[in-house]
């Protein structure tokens, strides 16, 4: 892990999983030891406690709060060589990617947070030069869905559509009445007034599940 910045007036905490190369980037309110520990708690609540944390010798990482946090959670804290940040190369590489994203946002007047999020999504889905696998695949066992997936037919969606079609046919065979969008129905009113109201089916959700517009009920 490492701090990147100030970049564009902001400082970011950058963490990389040594095995999968999966990144976490958090915009910091401040960089005190207490705030750093609070951010790490949130990250570790999603990924679990690491065995080893590698950082530089910054005051946040040598503070008593940070050292106590590591000790209480059984984390071995290792520091990189002084004045040689490249020894923590995994975090340093992500810092460079972060700087590229922020520079692009500044040039194009785009929202910085959105550009960083897009960069990280691409990074997580791209095979890493060291492992040959996307970070998301090694950490989660799957690629993350992105807009590129919209260009390819989804096998999963195709199977779901076939299963849904089969289910509706079985329902029709059993004699269960079906409705479709635009059909006039009587809908149960659980508010004040008449118990049954004439309404129109707006969408078909399932064999016995429909969306009906019920506006105008007191």
Rosetta constraint file for C-alpha pairs under 8 A:
AtomPair CA 1 CA 13 HARMONIC 7.19 0.50
AtomPair CA 1 CA 14 HARMONIC 5.41 0.50
AtomPair CA 1 CA 15 HARMONIC 4.24 0.50
AtomPair CA 1 CA 16 HARMONIC 6.38 0.50
AtomPair CA 1 CA 53 HARMONIC 7.30 0.50
AtomPair CA 1 CA 54 HARMONIC 6.12 0.50
AtomPair CA 1 CA 55 HARMONIC 5.20 0.50
AtomPair CA 1 CA 88 HARMONIC 7.88 0.50
AtomPair CA 1 CA 91 HARMONIC 5.45 0.50
AtomPair CA 2 CA 13 HARMONIC 5.98 0.50
AtomPair CA 2 CA 14 HARMONIC 5.28 0.50
AtomPair CA 2 CA 15 HARMONIC 6.64 0.50
AtomPair CA 2 CA 55 HARMONIC 5.93 0.50
AtomPair CA 2 CA 56 HARMONIC 6.89 0.50
AtomPair CA 2 CA 91 HARMONIC 5.98 0.50
AtomPair CA 2 CA 92 HARMONIC 7.37 0.50
AtomPair CA 2 CA 95 HARMONIC 8.00 0.50
AtomPair CA 3 CA 11 HARMONIC 6.76 0.50
AtomPair CA 3 CA 12 HARMONIC 5.62 0.50
AtomPair CA 3 CA 13 HARMONIC 4.67 0.50
AtomPair CA 3 CA 14 HARMONIC 5.94 0.50
AtomPair CA 4 CA 11 HARMONIC 5.67 0.50
AtomPair CA 4 CA 12 HARMONIC 5.11 0.50
AtomPair CA 4 CA 13 HARMONIC 6.36 0.50
AtomPair CA 4 CA 14 HARMONIC 6.89 0.50
AtomPair CA 4 CA 95 HARMONIC 5.86 0.50
AtomPair CA 5 CA 9 HARMONIC 7.68 0.50
AtomPair CA 5 CA 10 HARMONIC 6.28 0.50
AtomPair CA 5 CA 11 HARMONIC 4.51 0.50
AtomPair CA 5 CA 12 HARMONIC 6.45 0.50
AtomPair CA 6 CA 10 HARMONIC 4.95 0.50
AtomPair CA 6 CA 11 HARMONIC 4.72 0.50
AtomPair CA 6 CA 12 HARMONIC 7.88 0.50
AtomPair CA 7 CA 11 HARMONIC 6.26 0.50
AtomPair CA 7 CA 99 HARMONIC 7.07 0.50
AtomPair CA 7 CA 102 HARMONIC 7.48 0.50
AtomPair CA 8 CA 102 HARMONIC 7.28 0.50
AtomPair CA 10 CA 27 HARMONIC 7.15 0.50
AtomPair CA 10 CA 28 HARMONIC 7.42 0.50
AtomPair CA 11 CA 27 HARMONIC 6.15 0.50
AtomPair CA 11 CA 28 HARMONIC 5.75 0.50
AtomPair CA 11 CA 29 HARMONIC 7.99 0.50
AtomPair CA 11 CA 30 HARMONIC 7.80 0.50
AtomPair CA 11 CA 31 HARMONIC 7.90 0.50
AtomPair CA 12 CA 25 HARMONIC 6.45 0.50
AtomPair CA 12 CA 26 HARMONIC 5.40 0.50
AtomPair CA 12 CA 27 HARMONIC 4.45 0.50
AtomPair CA 12 CA 28 HARMONIC 5.46 0.50
AtomPair CA 13 CA 24 HARMONIC 7.99 0.50
AtomPair CA 13 CA 25 HARMONIC 5.71 0.50
AtomPair CA 13 CA 26 HARMONIC 5.16 0.50
AtomPair CA 13 CA 27 HARMONIC 6.47 0.50
AtomPair CA 13 CA 28 HARMONIC 6.66 0.50
AtomPair CA 14 CA 23 HARMONIC 7.24 0.50
AtomPair CA 14 CA 24 HARMONIC 5.91 0.50
AtomPair CA 14 CA 25 HARMONIC 4.74 0.50
AtomPair CA 14 CA 26 HARMONIC 6.69 0.50
AtomPair CA 14 CA 91 HARMONIC 6.45 0.50
AtomPair CA 14 CA 94 HARMONIC 7.16 0.50
AtomPair CA 14 CA 95 HARMONIC 6.93 0.50
AtomPair CA 15 CA 23 HARMONIC 5.71 0.50
AtomPair CA 15 CA 24 HARMONIC 5.11 0.50
AtomPair CA 15 CA 25 HARMONIC 6.51 0.50
AtomPair CA 15 CA 91 HARMONIC 6.25 0.50
AtomPair CA 16 CA 21 HARMONIC 5.57 0.50
AtomPair CA 16 CA 22 HARMONIC 5.58 0.50
AtomPair CA 16 CA 23 HARMONIC 4.49 0.50
AtomPair CA 16 CA 24 HARMONIC 6.38 0.50
AtomPair CA 16 CA 90 HARMONIC 6.56 0.50
AtomPair CA 16 CA 91 HARMONIC 5.90 0.50
AtomPair CA 16 CA 94 HARMONIC 7.74 0.50
AtomPair CA 17 CA 21 HARMONIC 4.88 0.50
AtomPair CA 17 CA 22 HARMONIC 5.25 0.50
AtomPair CA 17 CA 23 HARMONIC 6.52 0.50
AtomPair CA 18 CA 22 HARMONIC 7.88 0.50
AtomPair CA 18 CA 90 HARMONIC 7.32 0.50
AtomPair CA 19 CA 138 HARMONIC 7.91 0.50
AtomPair CA 20 CA 131 HARMONIC 7.70 0.50
AtomPair CA 20 CA 134 HARMONIC 7.86 0.50
AtomPair CA 20 CA 135 HARMONIC 4.89 0.50
AtomPair CA 20 CA 136 HARMONIC 7.45 0.50
AtomPair CA 20 CA 138 HARMONIC 5.17 0.50
AtomPair CA 20 CA 139 HARMONIC 5.69 0.50
AtomPair CA 21 CA 90 HARMONIC 7.71 0.50
AtomPair CA 21 CA 128 HARMONIC 7.59 0.50
AtomPair CA 21 CA 135 HARMONIC 5.32 0.50
AtomPair CA 22 CA 124 HARMONIC 6.39 0.50
AtomPair CA 22 CA 135 HARMONIC 4.79 0.50
AtomPair CA 22 CA 136 HARMONIC 6.46 0.50
AtomPair CA 22 CA 139 HARMONIC 6.97 0.50
AtomPair CA 23 CA 94 HARMONIC 7.54 0.50
AtomPair CA 23 CA 120 HARMONIC 7.50 0.50
AtomPair CA 23 CA 124 HARMONIC 7.58 0.50
AtomPair CA 24 CA 43 HARMONIC 7.86 0.50
AtomPair CA 26 CA 39 HARMONIC 7.82 0.50
AtomPair CA 29 CA 35 HARMONIC 7.96 0.50
AtomPair CA 30 CA 35 HARMONIC 6.78 0.50
AtomPair CA 31 CA 35 HARMONIC 6.28 0.50
AtomPair CA 31 CA 36 HARMONIC 6.23 0.50
AtomPair CA 31 CA 60 HARMONIC 6.78 0.50
AtomPair CA 32 CA 36 HARMONIC 6.16 0.50
AtomPair CA 32 CA 60 HARMONIC 5.57 0.50
AtomPair CA 33 CA 37 HARMONIC 6.18 0.50
AtomPair CA 33 CA 59 HARMONIC 7.51 0.50
AtomPair CA 33 CA 60 HARMONIC 4.28 0.50
AtomPair CA 33 CA 61 HARMONIC 6.70 0.50
AtomPair CA 33 CA 63 HARMONIC 5.93 0.50
AtomPair CA 33 CA 64 HARMONIC 7.94 0.50
AtomPair CA 33 CA 65 HARMONIC 6.03 0.50
AtomPair CA 33 CA 66 HARMONIC 5.89 0.50
AtomPair CA 34 CA 38 HARMONIC 6.35 0.50
AtomPair CA 34 CA 65 HARMONIC 6.21 0.50
AtomPair CA 34 CA 66 HARMONIC 7.33 0.50
AtomPair CA 35 CA 39 HARMONIC 6.33 0.50
AtomPair CA 36 CA 40 HARMONIC 6.24 0.50
AtomPair CA 36 CA 60 HARMONIC 7.10 0.50
AtomPair CA 36 CA 66 HARMONIC 7.82 0.50
AtomPair CA 37 CA 41 HARMONIC 6.19 0.50
AtomPair CA 37 CA 65 HARMONIC 7.44 0.50
AtomPair CA 37 CA 66 HARMONIC 6.19 0.50
AtomPair CA 37 CA 69 HARMONIC 7.10 0.50
AtomPair CA 38 CA 42 HARMONIC 6.69 0.50
AtomPair CA 39 CA 43 HARMONIC 6.48 0.50
AtomPair CA 40 CA 44 HARMONIC 5.95 0.50
AtomPair CA 41 CA 45 HARMONIC 6.02 0.50
AtomPair CA 42 CA 46 HARMONIC 6.94 0.50
AtomPair CA 43 CA 47 HARMONIC 6.43 0.50
AtomPair CA 43 CA 48 HARMONIC 7.95 0.50
AtomPair CA 44 CA 48 HARMONIC 4.65 0.50
AtomPair CA 44 CA 49 HARMONIC 5.38 0.50
AtomPair CA 44 CA 50 HARMONIC 7.74 0.50
AtomPair CA 45 CA 49 HARMONIC 7.74 0.50
AtomPair CA 49 CA 73 HARMONIC 7.32 0.50
AtomPair CA 49 CA 75 HARMONIC 7.48 0.50
AtomPair CA 50 CA 75 HARMONIC 6.38 0.50
AtomPair CA 51 CA 74 HARMONIC 7.10 0.50
AtomPair CA 51 CA 75 HARMONIC 5.08 0.50
AtomPair CA 51 CA 76 HARMONIC 6.13 0.50
AtomPair CA 52 CA 75 HARMONIC 5.54 0.50
AtomPair CA 52 CA 76 HARMONIC 4.66 0.50
AtomPair CA 52 CA 77 HARMONIC 5.85 0.50
AtomPair CA 52 CA 78 HARMONIC 7.10 0.50
AtomPair CA 53 CA 75 HARMONIC 6.88 0.50
AtomPair CA 53 CA 76 HARMONIC 6.22 0.50
AtomPair CA 53 CA 77 HARMONIC 4.90 0.50
AtomPair CA 53 CA 78 HARMONIC 6.06 0.50
AtomPair CA 54 CA 77 HARMONIC 6.05 0.50
AtomPair CA 54 CA 78 HARMONIC 4.79 0.50
AtomPair CA 54 CA 79 HARMONIC 5.49 0.50
AtomPair CA 54 CA 80 HARMONIC 6.86 0.50
AtomPair CA 54 CA 88 HARMONIC 7.11 0.50
AtomPair CA 55 CA 61 HARMONIC 7.09 0.50
AtomPair CA 55 CA 77 HARMONIC 7.72 0.50
AtomPair CA 55 CA 78 HARMONIC 6.53 0.50
AtomPair CA 55 CA 79 HARMONIC 4.94 0.50
AtomPair CA 55 CA 80 HARMONIC 5.99 0.50
AtomPair CA 55 CA 88 HARMONIC 6.87 0.50
AtomPair CA 56 CA 61 HARMONIC 7.39 0.50
AtomPair CA 56 CA 79 HARMONIC 5.08 0.50
AtomPair CA 56 CA 80 HARMONIC 4.96 0.50
AtomPair CA 56 CA 81 HARMONIC 7.22 0.50
AtomPair CA 56 CA 82 HARMONIC 7.21 0.50
AtomPair CA 56 CA 85 HARMONIC 6.77 0.50
AtomPair CA 56 CA 88 HARMONIC 7.44 0.50
AtomPair CA 57 CA 61 HARMONIC 6.31 0.50
AtomPair CA 57 CA 62 HARMONIC 6.46 0.50
AtomPair CA 57 CA 79 HARMONIC 6.02 0.50
AtomPair CA 57 CA 80 HARMONIC 7.05 0.50
AtomPair CA 57 CA 82 HARMONIC 6.76 0.50
AtomPair CA 58 CA 62 HARMONIC 6.48 0.50
AtomPair CA 59 CA 63 HARMONIC 5.89 0.50
AtomPair CA 60 CA 66 HARMONIC 7.01 0.50
AtomPair CA 61 CA 66 HARMONIC 5.86 0.50
AtomPair CA 61 CA 67 HARMONIC 7.36 0.50
AtomPair CA 62 CA 66 HARMONIC 6.64 0.50
AtomPair CA 62 CA 67 HARMONIC 6.62 0.50
AtomPair CA 63 CA 67 HARMONIC 6.33 0.50
AtomPair CA 64 CA 68 HARMONIC 6.01 0.50
AtomPair CA 65 CA 69 HARMONIC 6.14 0.50
AtomPair CA 66 CA 70 HARMONIC 6.33 0.50
AtomPair CA 67 CA 71 HARMONIC 6.16 0.50
AtomPair CA 67 CA 77 HARMONIC 7.87 0.50
AtomPair CA 68 CA 72 HARMONIC 6.01 0.50
AtomPair CA 69 CA 73 HARMONIC 6.31 0.50
AtomPair CA 70 CA 74 HARMONIC 6.03 0.50
AtomPair CA 70 CA 75 HARMONIC 4.71 0.50
AtomPair CA 70 CA 76 HARMONIC 6.70 0.50
AtomPair CA 70 CA 77 HARMONIC 6.87 0.50
AtomPair CA 71 CA 75 HARMONIC 6.09 0.50
AtomPair CA 71 CA 76 HARMONIC 7.59 0.50
AtomPair CA 80 CA 84 HARMONIC 7.23 0.50
AtomPair CA 80 CA 85 HARMONIC 6.68 0.50
AtomPair CA 80 CA 87 HARMONIC 5.73 0.50
AtomPair CA 80 CA 88 HARMONIC 5.91 0.50
AtomPair CA 81 CA 85 HARMONIC 6.92 0.50
AtomPair CA 81 CA 87 HARMONIC 6.48 0.50
AtomPair CA 85 CA 89 HARMONIC 7.28 0.50
AtomPair CA 85 CA 92 HARMONIC 7.36 0.50
AtomPair CA 86 CA 92 HARMONIC 6.58 0.50
AtomPair CA 88 CA 92 HARMONIC 6.34 0.50
AtomPair CA 89 CA 93 HARMONIC 6.08 0.50
AtomPair CA 90 CA 94 HARMONIC 6.81 0.50
AtomPair CA 91 CA 95 HARMONIC 6.27 0.50
AtomPair CA 92 CA 96 HARMONIC 6.48 0.50
AtomPair CA 93 CA 97 HARMONIC 6.59 0.50
AtomPair CA 94 CA 98 HARMONIC 6.13 0.50
AtomPair CA 95 CA 99 HARMONIC 6.24 0.50
AtomPair CA 96 CA 100 HARMONIC 6.33 0.50
AtomPair CA 97 CA 101 HARMONIC 6.32 0.50
AtomPair CA 97 CA 119 HARMONIC 7.87 0.50
AtomPair CA 98 CA 102 HARMONIC 6.29 0.50
AtomPair CA 98 CA 116 HARMONIC 6.79 0.50
AtomPair CA 99 CA 103 HARMONIC 6.03 0.50
AtomPair CA 100 CA 104 HARMONIC 6.17 0.50
AtomPair CA 101 CA 105 HARMONIC 6.28 0.50
AtomPair CA 101 CA 112 HARMONIC 7.68 0.50
AtomPair CA 101 CA 115 HARMONIC 6.05 0.50
AtomPair CA 101 CA 116 HARMONIC 5.60 0.50
AtomPair CA 101 CA 119 HARMONIC 6.58 0.50
AtomPair CA 102 CA 106 HARMONIC 6.22 0.50
AtomPair CA 102 CA 112 HARMONIC 5.94 0.50
AtomPair CA 102 CA 115 HARMONIC 7.23 0.50
AtomPair CA 102 CA 116 HARMONIC 6.94 0.50
AtomPair CA 103 CA 107 HARMONIC 6.24 0.50
AtomPair CA 104 CA 108 HARMONIC 6.14 0.50
AtomPair CA 104 CA 110 HARMONIC 7.97 0.50
AtomPair CA 104 CA 115 HARMONIC 7.82 0.50
AtomPair CA 105 CA 109 HARMONIC 5.55 0.50
AtomPair CA 105 CA 110 HARMONIC 4.70 0.50
AtomPair CA 105 CA 111 HARMONIC 6.28 0.50
AtomPair CA 105 CA 112 HARMONIC 5.35 0.50
AtomPair CA 105 CA 115 HARMONIC 6.25 0.50
AtomPair CA 106 CA 110 HARMONIC 6.62 0.50
AtomPair CA 106 CA 112 HARMONIC 7.52 0.50
AtomPair CA 110 CA 114 HARMONIC 7.79 0.50
AtomPair CA 110 CA 115 HARMONIC 7.17 0.50
AtomPair CA 111 CA 115 HARMONIC 6.37 0.50
AtomPair CA 112 CA 116 HARMONIC 6.18 0.50
AtomPair CA 113 CA 117 HARMONIC 6.15 0.50
AtomPair CA 114 CA 118 HARMONIC 6.24 0.50
AtomPair CA 115 CA 119 HARMONIC 6.20 0.50
AtomPair CA 116 CA 120 HARMONIC 6.18 0.50
AtomPair CA 117 CA 121 HARMONIC 6.21 0.50
AtomPair CA 118 CA 122 HARMONIC 6.32 0.50
AtomPair CA 119 CA 123 HARMONIC 6.07 0.50
AtomPair CA 120 CA 124 HARMONIC 6.03 0.50
AtomPair CA 121 CA 125 HARMONIC 6.37 0.50
AtomPair CA 121 CA 144 HARMONIC 7.55 0.50
AtomPair CA 121 CA 146 HARMONIC 7.65 0.50
AtomPair CA 122 CA 126 HARMONIC 6.08 0.50
AtomPair CA 123 CA 134 HARMONIC 7.80 0.50
AtomPair CA 123 CA 135 HARMONIC 7.74 0.50
AtomPair CA 124 CA 134 HARMONIC 5.81 0.50
AtomPair CA 124 CA 135 HARMONIC 5.00 0.50
AtomPair CA 124 CA 136 HARMONIC 5.26 0.50
AtomPair CA 124 CA 143 HARMONIC 7.95 0.50
AtomPair CA 124 CA 144 HARMONIC 7.55 0.50
AtomPair CA 125 CA 134 HARMONIC 5.01 0.50
AtomPair CA 125 CA 135 HARMONIC 6.64 0.50
AtomPair CA 125 CA 136 HARMONIC 6.19 0.50
AtomPair CA 125 CA 137 HARMONIC 7.72 0.50
AtomPair CA 125 CA 143 HARMONIC 5.88 0.50
AtomPair CA 125 CA 144 HARMONIC 6.35 0.50
AtomPair CA 126 CA 133 HARMONIC 7.37 0.50
AtomPair CA 126 CA 134 HARMONIC 4.85 0.50
AtomPair CA 126 CA 135 HARMONIC 7.40 0.50
AtomPair CA 127 CA 131 HARMONIC 7.37 0.50
AtomPair CA 127 CA 132 HARMONIC 5.09 0.50
AtomPair CA 127 CA 133 HARMONIC 4.25 0.50
AtomPair CA 127 CA 134 HARMONIC 3.95 0.50
AtomPair CA 127 CA 135 HARMONIC 7.09 0.50
AtomPair CA 128 CA 132 HARMONIC 5.06 0.50
AtomPair CA 128 CA 133 HARMONIC 5.54 0.50
AtomPair CA 128 CA 134 HARMONIC 5.73 0.50
AtomPair CA 128 CA 135 HARMONIC 6.94 0.50
AtomPair CA 133 CA 137 HARMONIC 6.68 0.50
AtomPair CA 133 CA 138 HARMONIC 6.86 0.50
AtomPair CA 134 CA 138 HARMONIC 6.68 0.50
AtomPair CA 134 CA 143 HARMONIC 7.29 0.50
AtomPair CA 135 CA 139 HARMONIC 6.16 0.50
AtomPair CA 136 CA 140 HARMONIC 5.47 0.50
AtomPair CA 136 CA 141 HARMONIC 6.78 0.50
AtomPair CA 136 CA 142 HARMONIC 6.14 0.50
AtomPair CA 136 CA 143 HARMONIC 5.61 0.50
AtomPair CA 136 CA 144 HARMONIC 6.61 0.50
AtomPair CA 137 CA 141 HARMONIC 4.34 0.50
AtomPair CA 137 CA 142 HARMONIC 4.46 0.50
AtomPair CA 137 CA 143 HARMONIC 5.38 0.50
AtomPair CA 138 CA 142 HARMONIC 7.68 0.50
AtomPair CA 145 CA 149 HARMONIC 6.44 0.50
AtomPair CA 146 CA 150 HARMONIC 7.71 0.50
AtomPair CA 147 CA 151 HARMONIC 7.65 0.50
AtomPair CA 148 CA 152 HARMONIC 7.41 0.50
AtomPair CA 149 CA 153 HARMONIC 7.79 0.50
AtomPair CA 149 CA 154 HARMONIC 7.79 0.50
AtomPair CA 154 CA 158 HARMONIC 6.26 0.50
AtomPair CA 155 CA 159 HARMONIC 6.24 0.50
AtomPair CA 156 CA 160 HARMONIC 6.22 0.50
AtomPair CA 157 CA 161 HARMONIC 6.11 0.50
AtomPair CA 158 CA 162 HARMONIC 6.33 0.50
AtomPair CA 159 CA 163 HARMONIC 6.16 0.50
AtomPair CA 160 CA 164 HARMONIC 6.07 0.50
AtomPair CA 161 CA 165 HARMONIC 6.12 0.50
AtomPair CA 162 CA 166 HARMONIC 6.16 0.50
AtomPair CA 163 CA 167 HARMONIC 6.13 0.50
AtomPair CA 164 CA 168 HARMONIC 6.29 0.50
AtomPair CA 165 CA 169 HARMONIC 6.34 0.50
AtomPair CA 166 CA 170 HARMONIC 6.31 0.50
AtomPair CA 167 CA 171 HARMONIC 6.21 0.50
AtomPair CA 167 CA 207 HARMONIC 7.56 0.50
AtomPair CA 168 CA 172 HARMONIC 6.20 0.50
AtomPair CA 168 CA 207 HARMONIC 6.16 0.50
AtomPair CA 169 CA 173 HARMONIC 6.19 0.50
AtomPair CA 170 CA 174 HARMONIC 6.34 0.50
AtomPair CA 171 CA 175 HARMONIC 6.72 0.50
AtomPair CA 171 CA 176 HARMONIC 5.77 0.50
AtomPair CA 171 CA 207 HARMONIC 6.76 0.50
AtomPair CA 172 CA 176 HARMONIC 5.70 0.50
AtomPair CA 172 CA 177 HARMONIC 7.09 0.50
AtomPair CA 172 CA 178 HARMONIC 7.41 0.50
AtomPair CA 178 CA 207 HARMONIC 7.20 0.50
AtomPair CA 178 CA 208 HARMONIC 7.75 0.50
AtomPair CA 179 CA 183 HARMONIC 6.27 0.50
AtomPair CA 179 CA 201 HARMONIC 7.46 0.50
AtomPair CA 179 CA 204 HARMONIC 7.42 0.50
AtomPair CA 179 CA 210 HARMONIC 8.00 0.50
AtomPair CA 180 CA 201 HARMONIC 6.55 0.50
AtomPair CA 180 CA 202 HARMONIC 7.96 0.50
AtomPair CA 180 CA 203 HARMONIC 6.83 0.50
AtomPair CA 180 CA 204 HARMONIC 5.93 0.50
AtomPair CA 181 CA 200 HARMONIC 7.56 0.50
AtomPair CA 181 CA 201 HARMONIC 4.93 0.50
AtomPair CA 181 CA 202 HARMONIC 4.89 0.50
AtomPair CA 181 CA 203 HARMONIC 4.86 0.50
AtomPair CA 181 CA 204 HARMONIC 6.28 0.50
AtomPair CA 182 CA 200 HARMONIC 5.71 0.50
AtomPair CA 182 CA 201 HARMONIC 5.30 0.50
AtomPair CA 182 CA 202 HARMONIC 6.11 0.50
AtomPair CA 182 CA 203 HARMONIC 7.99 0.50
AtomPair CA 183 CA 200 HARMONIC 5.56 0.50
AtomPair CA 183 CA 201 HARMONIC 5.42 0.50
AtomPair CA 184 CA 198 HARMONIC 7.02 0.50
AtomPair CA 184 CA 199 HARMONIC 5.87 0.50
AtomPair CA 184 CA 200 HARMONIC 4.54 0.50
AtomPair CA 184 CA 201 HARMONIC 6.51 0.50
AtomPair CA 185 CA 198 HARMONIC 5.83 0.50
AtomPair CA 185 CA 199 HARMONIC 5.42 0.50
AtomPair CA 185 CA 200 HARMONIC 5.81 0.50
AtomPair CA 185 CA 201 HARMONIC 6.98 0.50
AtomPair CA 186 CA 196 HARMONIC 5.79 0.50
AtomPair CA 186 CA 197 HARMONIC 5.27 0.50
AtomPair CA 186 CA 198 HARMONIC 4.58 0.50
AtomPair CA 186 CA 199 HARMONIC 5.87 0.50
AtomPair CA 187 CA 196 HARMONIC 5.44 0.50
AtomPair CA 187 CA 197 HARMONIC 5.28 0.50
AtomPair CA 187 CA 198 HARMONIC 6.30 0.50
AtomPair CA 187 CA 199 HARMONIC 6.20 0.50
AtomPair CA 187 CA 212 HARMONIC 7.59 0.50
AtomPair CA 188 CA 195 HARMONIC 5.72 0.50
AtomPair CA 188 CA 196 HARMONIC 4.72 0.50
AtomPair CA 188 CA 197 HARMONIC 6.56 0.50
AtomPair CA 189 CA 193 HARMONIC 7.69 0.50
AtomPair CA 189 CA 194 HARMONIC 6.81 0.50
AtomPair CA 189 CA 195 HARMONIC 4.78 0.50
AtomPair CA 189 CA 196 HARMONIC 5.56 0.50
AtomPair CA 189 CA 197 HARMONIC 6.60 0.50
AtomPair CA 190 CA 195 HARMONIC 6.77 0.50
AtomPair CA 191 CA 195 HARMONIC 7.94 0.50
AtomPair CA 191 CA 217 HARMONIC 6.82 0.50
AtomPair CA 191 CA 218 HARMONIC 6.63 0.50
AtomPair CA 192 CA 217 HARMONIC 7.44 0.50
AtomPair CA 192 CA 218 HARMONIC 6.22 0.50
AtomPair CA 193 CA 218 HARMONIC 7.96 0.50
AtomPair CA 199 CA 212 HARMONIC 6.88 0.50
AtomPair CA 199 CA 213 HARMONIC 6.89 0.50
AtomPair CA 199 CA 214 HARMONIC 7.32 0.50
AtomPair CA 200 CA 212 HARMONIC 6.10 0.50
AtomPair CA 200 CA 213 HARMONIC 6.80 0.50
AtomPair CA 201 CA 210 HARMONIC 6.80 0.50
AtomPair CA 201 CA 211 HARMONIC 6.03 0.50
AtomPair CA 201 CA 212 HARMONIC 4.71 0.50
AtomPair CA 201 CA 213 HARMONIC 7.08 0.50
AtomPair CA 202 CA 210 HARMONIC 7.70 0.50
AtomPair CA 202 CA 211 HARMONIC 5.56 0.50
AtomPair CA 202 CA 212 HARMONIC 5.40 0.50
AtomPair CA 202 CA 213 HARMONIC 6.56 0.50
AtomPair CA 203 CA 210 HARMONIC 6.02 0.50
AtomPair CA 203 CA 211 HARMONIC 5.11 0.50
AtomPair CA 203 CA 212 HARMONIC 7.23 0.50
AtomPair CA 204 CA 209 HARMONIC 6.79 0.50
AtomPair CA 204 CA 210 HARMONIC 4.86 0.50
AtomPair CA 204 CA 211 HARMONIC 6.41 0.50
AtomPair CA 205 CA 209 HARMONIC 5.20 0.50
AtomPair CA 205 CA 210 HARMONIC 5.10 0.50
AtomPair CA 205 CA 211 HARMONIC 6.81 0.50
AtomPair CA 206 CA 210 HARMONIC 6.63 0.50
